[in-house]
Amino acid sequence: MVTSSACNQKSLPDKSMPPEAIRVHAPAQDDRYSRLRLIPWWDQEKIRATRVVVIGAGALGNEILKNLALLGFLQVVVVDLDHIETSNLSRAVLFRASDVGRSKAEVVADAYRDILPEATVQPLTANVMQDCGLGLFAWADVILAGLDNREARLWINRSAWKTNRPWIDGAIEGINGVVRAFVAGQAPCYECTLGETDWAILSRRMSCNLLLHEAQTEGRVPTTPTISSIIAGVQVQEAVKLLHDLPALVSKGYVFEGLHHTSYTVEYTENPECMSHYVLDRILDIDQPSSALTLQDLARRASSYLGVEDVAIEFSRDVIHKLVCPKCGREEICFVAVGAIRYDQGPCPDDGQMRVVQTLSGYRGEAELADRTLDQLGLPLFDIFTARSMETEISYRIAGDATKVLGVLASPAIKEVEA
């Protein structure tokens, strides 16, 4: 069954607070959020209903989550690949010495529920670029990122734009930091801000044959807990402003310079050739899991819906199909996302020759791929596939995977999306 309903991301006008928003609403009683409700424009019910994805559970992520919990956000997904190290304890308010070795995502989820017991927090110990489907981005109302590398930010930016969702980036180093907010459809975006140095760093992460070099300096950024609390505080404050349709840092950056406090706001310039400025036209939910759908099934469904004969299926990201040795001809079938195979895994086990990577970006009727189910492609669960003809397109979110990814946050129903 395929269903759809409208859930457009509202435009965020840069205008002053309307007169009707200045009325003071006195709380009926001195409850947990009574002081927040004294803010004239505050809407606690909107906070309660908002779905948040937090990517990164380190120093910034800890502070972001602490603030979200105190404000009363009840529906949160946390994504982080790493496990806690002793060095994290000096910069992360939600970690304890007994947590060393545990998943960061799981620890902060437990800590969040300690602060706000009625909240539902789903931890995902995952690499956001390889393990998180676009359906997760479409589920969210707002995305907050506390990361230490450009590659992940670029992926989040493109995913947020595709699914028409706002995201707020935070970055820290030493006692300095920056906050930036990006809203799909309102350029410039994060990719527009990248310069030659940024692209050079990004290119060093991936070899010419698409195998991953190990990270070097990123991930070991010198910083303090004081700057993470400042930047995360501004990030969450900007999220609250976006949700209340108040003026925010849309396509701008707030730079906090901690030594002399010469803080300032910067405006970014749109890059007309930017590759991120693409919003999926329409996304429909399919209630079957990816294990029950083949590429051929999906193509037939899209062909019938679009009323055309020839349809190509586009994946959310490229996958490595094969590693082929140019010397001996040995082939290794892979089906993993690009970036999942390290450079040191590239040489042929028979003769040591560096193998050639063959990738797939989609399905165009190839017989060898037709009967492969969507969970056998090396793509994450709860992903989005786009079907295109010469004239039109339609995208499908595999909502039958939602419970495996979101847990109880997938109930009572998946929020269906139409961009």
C-alpha positions as CSV (number, residue, x, y, z in Angstrom):
1,M,0.0,0.0,0.0
2,V,1.3,3.5,-0.8
3,T,0.0,6.5,1.0
4,S,0.9,10.2,1.0
5,S,0.0,13.4,2.7
6,A,1.3,17.0,2.8
7,C,4.0,17.9,5.3
8,N,5.8,20.9,3.7
9,Q,8.6,22.6,5.5
10,K,7.3,26.1,6.2
11,S,9.2,29.0,4.8
12,L,11.0,30.9,7.6
13,P,10.4,34.6,7.0
14,D,12.9,37.2,8.2
15,K,10.5,39.6,9.9
16,S,9.8,41.0,13.3
17,M,7.6,39.3,15.8
18,P,3.9,39.8,15.0
19,P,2.0,42.0,17.5
20,E,-0.2,39.1,18.6
21,A,2.9,37.1,19.7
22,I,3.7,39.6,22.5
23,R,0.9,38.6,24.7
24,V,2.0,37.0,28.0
25,H,0.3,33.7,28.7
26,A,0.4,33.0,32.4
27,P,0.7,29.3,33.2
28,A,-2.3,27.7,34.9
29,Q,0.0,26.2,37.5
30,D,3.7,26.1,38.4
31,D,4.5,23.1,36.3
32,R,7.9,22.0,34.9
33,Y,7.7,24.4,32.0
34,S,5.9,27.3,33.7
35,R,8.9,29.6,33.4
36,L,9.3,28.8,29.7
37,R,5.6,29.6,29.1
38,L,6.2,33.1,30.4
39,I,8.1,33.8,27.2
40,P,5.4,35.6,25.1
41,W,5.8,33.5,22.0
42,W,6.6,30.1,23.6
43,D,4.6,27.1,22.5
44,Q,5.3,24.1,24.7
45,E,3.0,21.9,22.7
46,K,5.0,22.6,19.6
47,I,8.1,21.6,21.4
48,R,6.6,18.4,22.6
49,A,5.4,17.4,19.1
50,T,8.7,18.2,17.4
51,R,10.8,15.3,16.0
52,V,14.5,15.9,16.4
53,V,17.5,14.1,15.0
54,V,20.9,14.8,16.7
55,I,23.9,13.7,14.8
56,G,27.0,13.5,16.9
57,A,27.0,12.7,20.6
58,G,30.4,14.1,21.6
59,A,31.1,17.4,23.3
60,L,28.6,19.4,21.3
61,G,26.1,16.6,21.1
62,N,26.1,16.2,24.9
63,E,25.2,19.9,25.4
64,I,22.6,19.9,22.6
65,L,20.9,16.9,24.1
66,K,21.0,18.4,27.6
67,N,19.3,21.5,26.4
68,L,16.7,19.6,24.4
69,A,15.8,17.6,27.4
70,L,15.5,20.6,29.7
71,L,13.3,22.3,27.1
72,G,11.0,19.3,26.9
73,F,11.6,17.8,23.5
74,L,10.1,14.3,23.7
75,Q,10.9,12.6,20.4
76,V,14.7,12.4,19.7
77,V,16.9,10.1,17.6
78,V,20.7,10.3,18.4
79,V,23.2,9.1,15.8
80,D,26.9,8.5,16.6
81,L,29.4,5.9,15.5
82,D,31.9,6.1,18.3
83,H,32.4,4.7,21.8
84,I,33.3,6.6,24.9
85,E,37.0,7.2,25.7
86,T,38.5,8.6,28.9
87,S,39.4,11.8,27.1
88,N,35.7,12.5,26.5
89,L,35.0,12.8,30.2
90,S,36.4,16.3,30.4
91,R,34.1,17.7,27.7
92,A,30.9,15.7,27.9
93,V,28.4,16.4,30.7
94,L,26.4,13.3,30.2
95,F,29.3,10.8,30.3
96,R,30.6,9.1,33.5
97,A,33.9,7.2,34.1
98,S,31.8,4.0,34.3
99,D,30.6,4.6,30.7
100,V,34.1,4.3,29.1
101,G,33.9,1.7,26.3
102,R,30.1,2.1,25.8
103,S,28.3,3.4,22.8
104,K,28.0,7.2,22.9
105,A,24.6,7.1,21.4
106,E,23.3,4.7,24.0
107,V,24.8,6.5,26.9
108,V,23.4,9.9,26.0
109,A,20.0,8.3,25.3
110,D,19.9,6.9,28.9
111,A,21.1,10.2,30.3
112,Y,18.4,12.1,28.3
113,R,15.7,9.9,29.8
114,D,17.1,10.5,33.3
115,I,16.6,14.2,32.8
116,L,13.2,13.8,31.1
117,P,11.7,10.4,31.9
118,E,8.7,10.8,29.6
119,A,10.9,11.3,26.5
120,T,11.4,8.7,23.9
121,V,15.0,8.6,22.7
122,Q,16.2,6.2,20.0
123,P,20.0,5.7,19.9
124,L,21.6,4.6,16.6
125,T,25.3,3.5,16.8
126,A,25.9,4.3,13.1
127,N,27.8,6.2,10.5
128,V,25.4,8.8,9.2
129,M,26.9,8.6,5.7
130,Q,26.6,4.9,5.2
131,D,24.2,3.5,7.8
132,C,21.3,6.1,7.9
133,G,18.6,6.1,5.3
134,L,17.1,9.3,3.9
135,G,13.9,8.3,5.6
136,L,15.4,9.3,8.9
137,F,15.9,12.8,7.6
138,A,12.4,13.0,6.3
139,W,11.0,11.8,9.7
140,A,12.6,14.7,11.4
141,D,11.3,18.2,11.8
142,V,14.8,19.6,12.6
143,I,18.3,18.2,12.5
144,L,21.1,19.3,14.8
145,A,24.7,18.3,14.1
146,G,27.7,18.4,16.4
147,L,30.4,16.9,14.2
148,D,34.1,17.2,13.6
149,N,34.4,16.5,9.9
150,R,33.4,18.2,6.6
151,E,32.5,14.9,4.9
152,A,29.6,14.1,7.2
153,R,28.4,17.7,7.2
154,L,28.3,17.7,3.4
155,W,26.3,14.5,3.4
156,I,23.9,15.8,6.0
157,N,23.5,19.0,4.0
158,R,22.6,17.1,0.8
159,S,20.3,14.7,2.6
160,A,18.5,17.6,4.4
161,W,17.9,19.4,1.2
162,K,16.6,16.3,-0.6
163,T,14.1,15.7,2.1
164,N,13.2,19.4,2.6
165,R,14.4,19.6,6.2
166,P,16.2,22.4,8.1
167,W,19.5,21.6,9.8
168,I,21.7,23.5,12.3
169,D,25.5,23.0,12.2
170,G,27.9,23.6,15.1
171,A,31.7,23.6,15.1
172,I,34.2,24.2,17.8
173,E,38.0,24.5,18.1
174,G,39.9,25.8,21.1
175,I,37.7,28.4,22.7
176,N,36.1,29.5,19.4
177,G,33.1,28.2,17.6
178,V,30.5,28.8,14.9
179,V,26.8,28.1,14.4
180,R,25.1,28.0,11.0
181,A,21.5,27.2,10.1
182,F,20.4,25.9,6.7
183,V,16.9,25.6,5.3
184,A,16.1,23.6,2.2
185,G,15.1,25.8,-0.7
186,Q,16.8,28.9,0.8
187,A,20.3,29.1,-0.6
188,P,23.1,29.4,0.2
189,C,23.6,26.1,1.9
190,Y,26.6,24.4,3.7
191,E,28.2,23.3,0.4
192,C,28.1,26.9,-0.8
193,T,30.4,27.8,2.1
194,L,33.1,25.4,1.2
195,G,36.4,26.8,-0.2
196,E,39.4,25.3,-1.9
197,T,40.9,24.2,1.4
198,D,37.8,22.4,2.4
199,W,37.6,20.5,-0.9
200,A,41.2,19.6,-0.6
201,I,40.7,18.1,2.8
202,L,37.6,16.2,1.6
203,S,39.5,14.8,-1.4
204,R,42.2,13.4,0.9
205,R,39.7,11.3,2.7
206,M,38.9,9.3,-0.5
207,S,41.4,7.8,-2.9
208,C,41.0,8.1,-6.6
209,N,39.4,4.6,-6.7
210,L,36.8,5.5,-4.1
211,L,38.4,3.6,-1.2
212,L,38.5,5.3,2.1
213,H,41.8,6.7,3.6
214,E,41.9,6.7,7.4
215,A,41.0,9.9,9.1
216,Q,43.9,12.1,10.1
217,T,43.5,15.2,12.2
218,E,39.7,15.3,12.1
219,G,38.2,13.7,15.2
220,R,40.9,15.0,17.5
221,V,40.0,18.7,17.7
222,P,41.4,20.6,20.7
223,T,38.5,22.2,22.6
224,T,36.9,22.9,26.0
225,P,33.6,22.1,27.6
226,T,32.9,25.9,27.9
227,I,32.9,26.5,24.2
228,S,30.8,23.4,23.5
229,S,28.1,24.7,25.9
230,I,28.1,28.1,24.3
231,I,27.8,26.8,20.7
232,A,25.3,24.1,21.5
233,G,23.2,26.6,23.4
234,V,23.0,28.8,20.3
235,Q,22.3,25.8,18.1
236,V,19.3,24.7,20.2
237,Q,18.1,28.3,20.6
238,E,18.1,28.6,16.8
239,A,16.2,25.4,16.5
240,V,13.5,26.8,18.8
241,K,13.4,30.0,16.8
242,L,13.0,28.1,13.6
243,L,10.1,26.0,15.0
244,H,8.3,29.2,16.2
245,D,8.8,30.9,12.8
246,L,11.0,33.6,14.4
247,P,14.0,35.3,12.6
248,A,17.0,32.9,12.7
249,L,20.5,32.3,11.3
250,V,19.2,31.0,8.0
251,S,22.2,30.7,5.6
252,K,24.2,32.8,8.0
253,G,26.8,32.0,10.6
254,Y,27.3,33.2,14.2
255,V,31.0,33.2,15.0
256,F,32.0,33.2,18.6
257,E,35.6,34.3,19.2
258,G,36.4,33.4,22.8
259,L,39.7,35.2,23.4
260,H,38.5,38.8,22.9
261,H,34.8,38.2,22.4
262,T,34.8,39.8,19.0
263,S,31.8,37.7,18.0
264,Y,30.0,38.5,14.8
265,T,27.5,37.3,12.2
266,V,28.5,36.4,8.7
267,E,26.4,36.1,5.5
268,Y,27.2,33.4,3.0
269,T,27.1,33.7,-0.8
270,E,25.2,31.2,-3.0
271,N,27.2,29.1,-5.3
272,P,25.1,28.8,-8.5
273,E,26.9,25.5,-9.4
274,C,26.3,23.9,-6.0
275,M,25.3,20.2,-6.1
276,S,23.3,20.3,-2.9
277,H,20.4,22.4,-4.1
278,Y,18.0,19.6,-5.0
279,V,14.7,18.8,-3.2
280,L,12.9,15.6,-4.0
281,D,9.6,16.6,-5.7
282,R,7.4,14.1,-3.9
283,I,8.0,11.3,-1.4
284,L,5.5,8.5,-0.8
285,D,5.6,5.8,1.9
286,I,5.6,2.1,1.1
287,D,4.6,0.0,4.1
288,Q,6.5,-3.1,3.0
289,P,10.0,-3.7,4.3
290,S,13.0,-3.5,2.0
291,S,13.5,-7.3,2.4
292,A,10.1,-7.8,0.6
293,L,10.8,-5.6,-2.4
294,T,13.0,-6.2,-5.3
295,L,14.4,-3.6,-7.6
296,Q,12.1,-4.9,-10.3
297,D,9.1,-4.6,-8.0
298,L,9.9,-1.0,-7.3
299,A,10.4,-0.2,-11.0
300,R,7.1,-1.7,-11.9
301,R,5.3,0.2,-9.1
302,A,6.8,3.5,-10.2
303,S,6.1,2.7,-13.9
304,S,2.4,2.1,-13.1
305,Y,2.2,5.3,-10.9
306,L,3.9,7.5,-13.4
307,G,2.1,6.0,-16.4
308,V,5.3,5.4,-18.4
309,E,7.1,2.4,-19.7
310,D,10.8,3.1,-19.0
311,V,11.7,4.0,-15.4
312,A,15.2,4.2,-13.8
313,I,15.6,3.8,-10.1
314,E,18.2,6.1,-8.4
315,F,19.8,5.1,-5.1
316,S,20.3,7.5,-2.2
317,R,24.1,7.1,-2.5
318,D,26.5,5.1,-4.7
319,V,27.3,1.6,-3.7
320,I,30.4,-0.5,-4.5
321,H,29.2,-3.3,-6.6
322,K,32.5,-5.1,-7.4
323,L,36.2,-5.1,-6.8
324,V,38.0,-6.3,-9.9
325,C,41.6,-7.1,-10.3
326,P,43.0,-5.8,-13.6
327,K,45.8,-8.3,-13.6
328,C,44.2,-11.7,-12.8
329,G,40.5,-10.7,-13.4
330,R,39.3,-11.9,-10.0
331,E,36.0,-10.3,-9.0
332,E,34.7,-9.7,-5.5
333,I,31.0,-8.9,-5.3
334,C,30.5,-6.3,-2.5
335,F,27.3,-4.3,-2.4
336,V,28.4,-1.8,0.3
337,A,28.1,2.0,0.4
338,V,31.0,3.9,-1.0
339,G,33.3,4.7,1.9
340,A,32.7,1.5,3.7
341,I,35.9,-0.2,2.2
342,R,39.3,1.1,3.3
343,Y,42.2,1.7,1.0
344,D,44.2,-1.1,2.6
345,Q,41.5,-3.5,1.6
346,G,41.9,-2.6,-2.1
347,P,44.8,-4.9,-3.1
348,C,43.9,-8.3,-4.7
349,P,44.5,-11.1,-2.2
350,D,46.0,-13.3,-5.1
351,D,48.6,-11.0,-6.6
352,G,48.5,-7.8,-4.6
353,Q,47.4,-5.6,-7.5
354,M,45.2,-2.7,-6.5
355,R,41.7,-3.6,-7.6
356,V,39.4,-1.4,-9.7
357,V,36.2,-0.3,-7.9
358,Q,32.9,-0.7,-9.9
359,T,30.0,1.3,-8.5
360,L,26.2,1.5,-9.0
361,S,24.2,4.6,-8.6
362,G,20.8,3.0,-9.5
363,Y,18.9,0.3,-11.5
364,R,18.1,0.6,-15.2
365,G,16.6,-2.8,-15.8
366,E,19.8,-4.9,-15.6
367,A,18.8,-8.6,-15.4
368,E,21.5,-9.4,-12.8
369,L,20.0,-6.8,-10.4
370,A,16.2,-7.3,-11.1
371,D,15.6,-9.8,-8.3
372,R,17.9,-8.4,-5.7
373,T,15.9,-7.1,-2.7
374,L,16.4,-3.6,-1.5
375,D,18.1,-4.8,1.7
376,Q,20.7,-6.6,-0.4
377,L,22.1,-3.5,-2.1
378,G,24.4,-2.2,0.7
379,L,22.0,0.7,1.4
380,P,20.6,1.4,4.8
381,L,17.2,0.5,6.1
382,F,14.4,3.2,5.9
383,D,15.9,4.7,2.8
384,I,14.5,6.6,-0.1
385,F,14.6,5.5,-3.7
386,T,13.8,7.9,-6.6
387,A,12.2,6.6,-9.8
388,R,12.7,8.8,-12.9
389,S,11.4,8.9,-16.4
390,M,12.2,11.4,-19.1
391,E,9.4,13.6,-18.0
392,T,8.8,13.1,-14.3
393,E,9.9,11.5,-11.1
394,I,8.5,10.0,-7.8
395,S,10.4,9.0,-4.7
396,Y,9.6,6.1,-2.3
397,R,10.4,5.9,1.4
398,I,10.6,2.3,2.5
399,A,8.4,2.8,5.6
400,G,8.2,-0.9,6.3
401,D,11.7,-0.6,7.8
402,A,10.7,2.3,10.2
403,T,10.3,0.2,13.3
404,K,13.8,-1.4,12.9
405,V,15.3,2.1,12.8
406,L,13.1,4.3,14.9
407,G,11.8,1.8,17.4
408,V,8.6,3.1,19.2
409,L,9.1,6.5,17.5
410,A,7.7,4.8,14.4
411,S,4.3,4.5,16.1
412,P,1.5,5.2,15.9
413,A,2.2,6.1,12.3
414,I,5.0,7.2,10.1
415,K,4.8,10.9,9.2
416,E,4.2,10.8,5.5
417,V,6.0,13.4,3.4
418,E,5.3,15.4,0.4
419,A,8.0,18.0,-0.4
